[in-house]
Amino acid sequence: MNGKLFGWLVLVSLLISVGYASTFAVSGAKDTNELYHYSTAVGGSLEYAVILAVVLWIAGSSRGLLALRRPDSWLRAIGLAAGVLLASFVVIEFMLDPFLHGGREQGVVPTHWLPAHAAAFAVNWLVVAGVAPVVEELTYRGLGFSLLLARYGKWAAIVAVGLLFAASHGLVQAFPELATLGSALAWLRWRTGSVYPGMLVHAAFNSIALALVLFEPR
């Protein structure tokens, strides 16, 4: 188990290093139209494929480490997931983002809807709201949480996973927002014993952020 934890920490450390290196290497304003390019979806898919391969290699044959199990009660899990989604959205979007402007710092979600690029946007939506939640939940709330829980206990695991998840995005202003979401998802993982509810919340959260673009004036 110590070897698996070490391997996971090495992976996360690399993601954090790459994330912050990319952030500080970029000068000037970010391209807010990235999701209107097919190349963004291709690059993102390849990146997540590599991460997933490493996570599966570290986990080995243990589905338990990835929390790939059904919740004891799907009804209870859905209720908890809905509560986490609502609470996270309110705290992040209405309490933190107006002061931290984390969404603007990330600069990925377009500021305006461009119908001419709808197809590319739809493909990127599948990556952001489909692929990303699955891989990130398996990485942090699956493998990472299981390893940290076994060694340090639930609260240390919840906080650590939230902080490391936030750091891996390589952002400064958005760090508290991402840490809030990451810890909330870790709490949900602990309460349900499954990674699936967190995937649903994560996918819904990302989808809401993307859906808001459709209502922005051109």
Contacts in CASP RR format, 6 or more apart in sequence:
PFRMAT RR
TARGET T0000
AUTHOR 0000-0000-0000
METHOD contacts of the structure
MODEL  1
MNGKLFGWLVLVSLLISVGYASTFAVSGAKDTNELYHYSTAVGGSLEYAV
ILAVVLWIAGSSRGLLALRRPDSWLRAIGLAAGVLLASFVVIEFMLDPFL
HGGREQGVVPTHWLPAHAAAFAVNWLVVAGVAPVVEELTYRGLGFSLLLA
RYGKWAAIVAVGLLFAASHGLVQAFPELATLGSALAWLRWRTGSVYPGML
VHAAFNSIALALVLFEPR
1 147 0 8 1.000
1 150 0 8 1.000
1 151 0 8 1.000
4 58 0 8 1.000
4 59 0 8 1.000
4 65 0 8 1.000
4 143 0 8 1.000
4 147 0 8 1.000
5 144 0 8 1.000
5 147 0 8 1.000
5 148 0 8 1.000
5 151 0 8 1.000
7 58 0 8 1.000
8 55 0 8 1.000
8 58 0 8 1.000
8 143 0 8 1.000
8 144 0 8 1.000
8 147 0 8 1.000
11 51 0 8 1.000
11 54 0 8 1.000
11 55 0 8 1.000
11 58 0 8 1.000
11 139 0 8 1.000
12 139 0 8 1.000
12 164 0 8 1.000
12 168 0 8 1.000
15 51 0 8 1.000
15 168 0 8 1.000
16 164 0 8 1.000
16 167 0 8 1.000
16 168 0 8 1.000
16 170 0 8 1.000
19 168 0 8 1.000
19 169 0 8 1.000
19 170 0 8 1.000
20 167 0 8 1.000
20 170 0 8 1.000
22 170 0 8 1.000
23 170 0 8 1.000
23 171 0 8 1.000
23 172 0 8 1.000
30 107 0 8 1.000
30 108 0 8 1.000
32 107 0 8 1.000
32 108 0 8 1.000
32 109 0 8 1.000
32 110 0 8 1.000
32 111 0 8 1.000
33 110 0 8 1.000
33 114 0 8 1.000
33 117 0 8 1.000
34 40 0 8 1.000
34 107 0 8 1.000
34 108 0 8 1.000
34 110 0 8 1.000
34 124 0 8 1.000
35 108 0 8 1.000
35 109 0 8 1.000
35 110 0 8 1.000
35 120 0 8 1.000
35 121 0 8 1.000
35 124 0 8 1.000
35 125 0 8 1.000
35 128 0 8 1.000
35 210 0 8 1.000
36 110 0 8 1.000
36 114 0 8 1.000
36 117 0 8 1.000
36 120 0 8 1.000
36 121 0 8 1.000
36 124 0 8 1.000
37 117 0 8 1.000
37 120 0 8 1.000
37 124 0 8 1.000
38 120 0 8 1.000
38 123 0 8 1.000
40 120 0 8 1.000
40 124 0 8 1.000
40 127 0 8 1.000
41 120 0 8 1.000
41 123 0 8 1.000
41 124 0 8 1.000
41 126 0 8 1.000
41 127 0 8 1.000
44 127 0 8 1.000
44 131 0 8 1.000
45 127 0 8 1.000
45 131 0 8 1.000
48 127 0 8 1.000
48 131 0 8 1.000
48 132 0 8 1.000
48 135 0 8 1.000
51 135 0 8 1.000
51 139 0 8 1.000
52 135 0 8 1.000
52 138 0 8 1.000
52 139 0 8 1.000
55 66 0 8 1.000
55 135 0 8 1.000
55 138 0 8 1.000
55 139 0 8 1.000
55 143 0 8 1.000
58 143 0 8 1.000
59 65 0 8 1.000
59 66 0 8 1.000
59 143 0 8 1.000
63 69 0 8 1.000
64 146 0 8 1.000
65 142 0 8 1.000
65 143 0 8 1.000
65 146 0 8 1.000
65 147 0 8 1.000
66 138 0 8 1.000
66 142 0 8 1.000
66 143 0 8 1.000
66 146 0 8 1.000
66 195 0 8 1.000
67 141 0 8 1.000
67 142 0 8 1.000
67 145 0 8 1.000
67 146 0 8 1.000
67 189 0 8 1.000
67 193 0 8 1.000
67 194 0 8 1.000
67 195 0 8 1.000
68 138 0 8 1.000
68 194 0 8 1.000
68 195 0 8 1.000
68 196 0 8 1.000
69 193 0 8 1.000
69 194 0 8 1.000
70 194 0 8 1.000
70 196 0 8 1.000
71 77 0 8 1.000
71 192 0 8 1.000
71 193 0 8 1.000
71 194 0 8 1.000
71 196 0 8 1.000
71 197 0 8 1.000
72 192 0 8 1.000
72 193 0 8 1.000
76 192 0 8 1.000
77 192 0 8 1.000
77 194 0 8 1.000
77 196 0 8 1.000
77 197 0 8 1.000
78 197 0 8 1.000
80 188 0 8 1.000
80 191 0 8 1.000
80 192 0 8 1.000
80 197 0 8 1.000
81 188 0 8 1.000
81 192 0 8 1.000
81 197 0 8 1.000
81 198 0 8 1.000
81 200 0 8 1.000
81 201 0 8 1.000
84 184 0 8 1.000
84 185 0 8 1.000
84 187 0 8 1.000
84 188 0 8 1.000
84 198 0 8 1.000
84 201 0 8 1.000
85 201 0 8 1.000
85 204 0 8 1.000
85 205 0 8 1.000
87 184 0 8 1.000
88 180 0 8 1.000
88 181 0 8 1.000
88 184 0 8 1.000
88 201 0 8 1.000
88 205 0 8 1.000
89 205 0 8 1.000
89 208 0 8 1.000
91 180 0 8 1.000
92 177 0 8 1.000
92 180 0 8 1.000
92 181 0 8 1.000
96 102 0 8 1.000
96 176 0 8 1.000
96 177 0 8 1.000
96 180 0 8 1.000
97 103 0 8 1.000
97 177 0 8 1.000
100 173 0 8 1.000
100 174 0 8 1.000
100 176 0 8 1.000
100 177 0 8 1.000
101 173 0 8 1.000
102 171 0 8 1.000
102 173 0 8 1.000
102 174 0 8 1.000
102 177 0 8 1.000
103 109 0 8 1.000
103 174 0 8 1.000
103 177 0 8 1.000
105 171 0 8 1.000
105 172 0 8 1.000
105 173 0 8 1.000
105 174 0 8 1.000
106 169 0 8 1.000
106 171 0 8 1.000
106 174 0 8 1.000
108 128 0 8 1.000
109 209 0 8 1.000
109 210 0 8 1.000
109 212 0 8 1.000
109 213 0 8 1.000
110 121 0 8 1.000
110 213 0 8 1.000
110 216 0 8 1.000
111 213 0 8 1.000
111 216 0 8 1.000
112 213 0 8 1.000
112 216 0 8 1.000
112 217 0 8 1.000
112 218 0 8 1.000
113 213 0 8 1.000
113 214 0 8 1.000
113 215 0 8 1.000
113 216 0 8 1.000
113 218 0 8 1.000
114 121 0 8 1.000
114 218 0 8 1.000
121 213 0 8 1.000
125 207 0 8 1.000
125 210 0 8 1.000
128 206 0 8 1.000
128 210 0 8 1.000
129 203 0 8 1.000
129 206 0 8 1.000
129 207 0 8 1.000
129 210 0 8 1.000
130 203 0 8 1.000
130 206 0 8 1.000
132 202 0 8 1.000
132 206 0 8 1.000
133 198 0 8 1.000
133 199 0 8 1.000
133 202 0 8 1.000
133 203 0 8 1.000
133 206 0 8 1.000
134 199 0 8 1.000
136 165 0 8 1.000
136 202 0 8 1.000
137 185 0 8 1.000
137 189 0 8 1.000
137 195 0 8 1.000
137 198 0 8 1.000
137 199 0 8 1.000
137 202 0 8 1.000
138 195 0 8 1.000
140 161 0 8 1.000
140 162 0 8 1.000
140 164 0 8 1.000
140 165 0 8 1.000
140 182 0 8 1.000
140 185 0 8 1.000
140 186 0 8 1.000
141 161 0 8 1.000
141 182 0 8 1.000
141 185 0 8 1.000
141 186 0 8 1.000
141 188 0 8 1.000
141 189 0 8 1.000
141 195 0 8 1.000
141 198 0 8 1.000
142 189 0 8 1.000
142 195 0 8 1.000
144 157 0 8 1.000
144 161 0 8 1.000
145 157 0 8 1.000
145 158 0 8 1.000
145 161 0 8 1.000
145 186 0 8 1.000
145 189 0 8 1.000
145 190 0 8 1.000
148 156 0 8 1.000
148 157 0 8 1.000
148 160 0 8 1.000
148 161 0 8 1.000
149 157 0 8 1.000
149 190 0 8 1.000
152 160 0 8 1.000
154 190 0 8 1.000
157 186 0 8 1.000
157 190 0 8 1.000
158 183 0 8 1.000
158 186 0 8 1.000
158 187 0 8 1.000
158 190 0 8 1.000
159 183 0 8 1.000
161 182 0 8 1.000
161 183 0 8 1.000
161 186 0 8 1.000
162 178 0 8 1.000
162 179 0 8 1.000
162 181 0 8 1.000
162 182 0 8 1.000
162 183 0 8 1.000
162 185 0 8 1.000
162 186 0 8 1.000
163 179 0 8 1.000
163 183 0 8 1.000
165 178 0 8 1.000
165 179 0 8 1.000
165 181 0 8 1.000
165 182 0 8 1.000
165 185 0 8 1.000
166 174 0 8 1.000
166 175 0 8 1.000
166 176 0 8 1.000
166 177 0 8 1.000
166 178 0 8 1.000
166 179 0 8 1.000
166 182 0 8 1.000
167 175 0 8 1.000
169 175 0 8 1.000
169 178 0 8 1.000
171 178 0 8 1.000
181 202 0 8 1.000
181 205 0 8 1.000
185 198 0 8 1.000
185 201 0 8 1.000
185 202 0 8 1.000
188 197 0 8 1.000
188 198 0 8 1.000
188 201 0 8 1.000
189 195 0 8 1.000
189 197 0 8 1.000
189 198 0 8 1.000
192 198 0 8 1.000
END
